[in-house]
Structure formats: structure tokens, C-alpha cells
Amino acid sequence: MARYKATVQSPCPAAETFAYLATFSNAVDWDPGVLDGEQLDPGPVRTGTRFRLVVPFLGRRLPLTYRVTSYQQDSEVTLTAINGLLHATDTITVLSGADGSTVSYEAEVRLRGPLRVLGPLLGPGFRAVADRAAAGLAYALAELHHHGTTAPPAAPQPAGMPARSAKAAPPARKAP
């Protein structure tokens, strides 16, 4: 089993930050470990809403269907994905602050079936991917605040990773 916890500051108000993060398909914008994302159920996010994320796993594209298992408006959402290979749980908590909000992100992944024996080896790689996701999240929330939109450009890709879309990197800065 691998666990990860990160705290990220958001310059956006808690309600705006929460709405962006609870729409879990937005992870494609900030998590370099997510190749594609879509909301499967129409309407606002609530308990039971499903999201399909595609992640790289053992050299393949692995679709994961996350379901909102707990939802507290503007403050906390828990999502769970279970398939034959793994069980993933992500909990996002957003608290109001003087200069925006604070995001607490907790993730846990347990391998299942025959891959369960590889569980102890999952930790270091999972932490590296999660660190990149936390950095991407901080960047996306800053862009959300700066651009005033719920669709900020995706976080910059780590060295050696191909861009996923035309919006995969922030615009280049002009020289002074």
C-alpha cells in the first residue's frame, strides 16, 4: 500500500477551489500522472458522481472509474476507484483562509490480486508521481486565480514527459 498527503495553498476562495477540485476530471489539468479525464454523470458533483481518469500503469493506459463516496459541499470530497488491479482512495479537503484557501490532499493506493505482492515497492514511485501532482495542483490553482476561470492551463510537464495536449505548458515568459 502507498499513501501520500500534501497541503497546497490556493489564492482562490474555498468554494471556487473546492468546485474545481471536486470536478475530478480536472485532474488532467494539474496531475502529470493523468492522461485523460471525463465526468461520466451529468449535473453537479454529488455523492455517486463518477469520473473516468486514464493513467499510465505498467506501460499501458489504465482507465479508472472514480466514484464520489463522500461529499460535503465546499469542504470535502472522497473518491474511490476499484478494479482488479488496484483500490485507490483520494480525499480532498478545502479550508478557508485569510488569503484564499488551503487544500489537503490525501491519496492511498493498494494493489490487488497477484500484484498485491508488489505493494511494498509501490511507495517510492507513488510519492514521486504525487509530488509532481502536488506541484501541478499549486500551479493550476494559481492560474485559476490569475485567469478567473475554472479551466486553467495544465501544469508544466516534468522533464522527459511528453505534453498531453496543446495546453500542456504555461505560456513562455517574455524577456524584460
C-alpha positions as CSV (number, residue, x, y, z in Angstrom):
1,M,0.0,0.0,0.0
2,A,1.2,3.5,-0.8
3,R,0.0,6.6,1.0
4,Y,0.6,10.3,0.2
5,K,-0.5,13.5,1.9
6,A,0.1,17.1,0.7
7,T,-1.0,20.5,1.6
8,V,-1.3,23.2,-1.1
9,Q,-2.2,26.8,-0.7
10,S,-4.8,28.3,-3.1
11,P,-5.2,32.0,-3.7
12,C,-8.8,31.3,-4.7
13,P,-11.7,31.3,-2.2
14,A,-12.6,27.9,-0.7
15,A,-15.8,27.5,-2.7
16,E,-14.1,28.1,-6.0
17,T,-11.1,25.9,-5.2
18,F,-13.4,23.1,-4.0
19,A,-15.7,23.2,-7.1
20,Y,-12.6,22.9,-9.3
21,L,-11.1,20.0,-7.4
22,A,-14.4,18.1,-6.7
23,T,-14.8,18.0,-10.5
24,F,-12.2,15.3,-10.5
25,S,-11.9,15.1,-14.3
26,N,-9.9,18.4,-13.9
27,A,-7.0,16.3,-12.6
28,V,-5.9,16.1,-16.2
29,D,-5.1,19.8,-16.0
30,W,-2.8,19.5,-12.9
31,D,-1.7,15.9,-12.4
32,P,1.0,14.8,-14.9
33,G,0.1,11.2,-14.0
34,V,-3.4,11.6,-15.5
35,L,-3.6,11.2,-19.3
36,D,-7.3,11.9,-19.8
37,G,-10.3,12.6,-17.7
38,E,-14.1,13.0,-18.1
39,Q,-17.1,13.3,-15.9
40,L,-19.4,10.4,-16.6
41,D,-22.6,11.6,-14.9
42,P,-24.3,14.9,-15.9
43,G,-25.1,17.7,-13.5
44,P,-23.3,19.0,-10.4
45,V,-20.9,16.8,-8.4
46,R,-22.5,14.9,-5.6
47,T,-22.2,11.6,-3.8
48,G,-22.3,8.9,-6.5
49,T,-20.9,11.1,-9.4
50,R,-18.4,9.1,-11.5
51,F,-15.3,10.3,-13.2
52,R,-13.1,8.3,-15.6
53,L,-9.4,9.0,-15.4
54,V,-6.8,7.3,-17.6
55,V,-3.4,6.8,-16.0
56,P,-0.2,5.1,-17.2
57,F,0.3,1.8,-15.4
58,L,2.9,-0.8,-16.2
59,G,3.5,0.6,-19.7
60,R,-0.2,0.7,-20.6
61,R,-3.1,3.2,-20.4
62,L,-5.3,2.2,-17.4
63,P,-8.8,3.6,-17.2
64,L,-10.0,4.1,-13.6
65,T,-13.6,4.9,-12.7
66,Y,-13.7,7.0,-9.6
67,R,-17.0,7.4,-7.7
68,V,-17.7,10.2,-5.2
69,T,-18.2,8.2,-1.9
70,S,-18.5,11.2,0.4
71,Y,-19.3,14.8,-0.4
72,Q,-19.6,17.8,1.9
73,Q,-20.3,21.0,-0.2
74,D,-17.4,23.4,-0.4
75,S,-15.3,21.5,2.1
76,E,-14.5,17.8,1.5
77,V,-14.9,15.1,-1.2
78,T,-13.7,11.5,-1.1
79,L,-13.4,9.5,-4.4
80,T,-12.7,5.8,-4.7
81,A,-11.7,3.7,-7.7
82,I,-11.6,-0.1,-7.5
83,N,-10.8,-2.6,-10.3
84,G,-9.0,-5.9,-10.5
85,L,-5.6,-4.3,-10.2
86,L,-5.9,-1.7,-7.5
87,H,-8.0,0.2,-5.0
88,A,-7.5,3.9,-4.9
89,T,-9.0,6.4,-2.5
90,D,-8.4,10.2,-2.7
91,T,-9.7,12.7,-0.2
92,I,-9.6,16.4,-0.9
93,T,-10.4,18.9,2.0
94,V,-10.5,22.6,1.4
95,L,-10.5,25.1,4.3
96,S,-11.0,28.9,4.0
97,G,-8.0,31.1,4.9
98,A,-7.2,34.8,5.1
99,D,-5.6,34.8,1.6
100,G,-7.6,32.2,-0.2
101,S,-7.8,28.6,1.0
102,T,-5.8,25.6,2.0
103,V,-6.1,22.2,0.2
104,S,-5.3,19.0,2.0
105,Y,-4.9,16.1,-0.5
106,E,-4.7,12.5,0.7
107,A,-4.3,9.5,-1.6
108,E,-4.0,5.8,-0.9
109,V,-3.3,3.1,-3.4
110,R,-3.4,-0.6,-2.7
111,L,-2.6,-3.2,-5.4
112,R,-5.0,-6.1,-5.7
113,G,-4.8,-9.7,-6.9
114,P,-1.5,-11.1,-8.0
115,L,0.1,-7.6,-8.0
116,R,-0.5,-7.3,-4.2
117,V,3.0,-8.7,-3.6
118,L,4.4,-5.6,-5.3
119,G,2.7,-3.3,-2.8
120,P,5.8,-2.6,-0.7
121,L,7.6,-1.4,-3.9
122,L,4.8,1.0,-4.8
123,G,5.7,3.7,-2.2
124,P,8.7,5.5,-3.7
125,G,7.3,5.7,-7.2
126,F,3.9,6.8,-6.0
127,R,5.5,9.5,-3.9
128,A,7.4,10.8,-6.9
129,V,4.2,10.9,-9.0
130,A,2.2,12.5,-6.2
131,D,4.9,15.2,-5.6
132,R,4.6,16.2,-9.3
133,A,0.8,16.2,-8.9
134,A,1.0,18.5,-5.8
135,A,3.3,20.9,-7.7
136,G,0.9,20.8,-10.7
137,L,-2.0,21.5,-8.4
138,A,-0.4,24.5,-6.8
139,Y,0.4,25.9,-10.3
140,A,-3.2,25.2,-11.6
141,L,-4.8,26.9,-8.6
142,A,-2.6,30.0,-9.1
143,E,-3.6,30.0,-12.8
144,L,-7.2,29.6,-11.8
145,H,-6.9,32.7,-9.6
146,H,-4.9,34.7,-12.1
147,H,-7.2,33.9,-15.1
148,G,-10.5,33.8,-13.2
149,T,-11.6,30.6,-15.0
150,T,-12.2,27.1,-13.9
151,A,-10.2,25.8,-16.8
152,P,-6.6,26.8,-16.2
153,P,-3.8,25.6,-18.5
154,A,-2.3,22.3,-17.4
155,A,0.7,22.2,-15.2
156,P,4.1,22.2,-16.8
157,Q,5.3,18.7,-17.7
158,P,8.3,17.2,-15.8
159,A,11.4,16.8,-17.9
160,G,11.2,13.9,-20.2
161,M,7.4,13.7,-20.2
162,P,5.5,14.4,-23.5
163,A,2.9,17.1,-23.5
164,R,-0.7,15.7,-23.3
165,S,-2.4,18.5,-25.2
166,A,-1.9,21.9,-26.7
167,K,-2.4,23.4,-23.3
168,A,0.1,21.3,-21.6
169,A,2.5,24.0,-20.6
170,P,2.1,27.6,-19.5
171,P,2.9,30.4,-21.9
172,A,6.6,31.3,-22.2
173,R,7.6,34.4,-20.4
174,K,8.8,37.3,-22.4
175,A,12.2,38.7,-21.7
176,P,12.3,42.1,-20.0
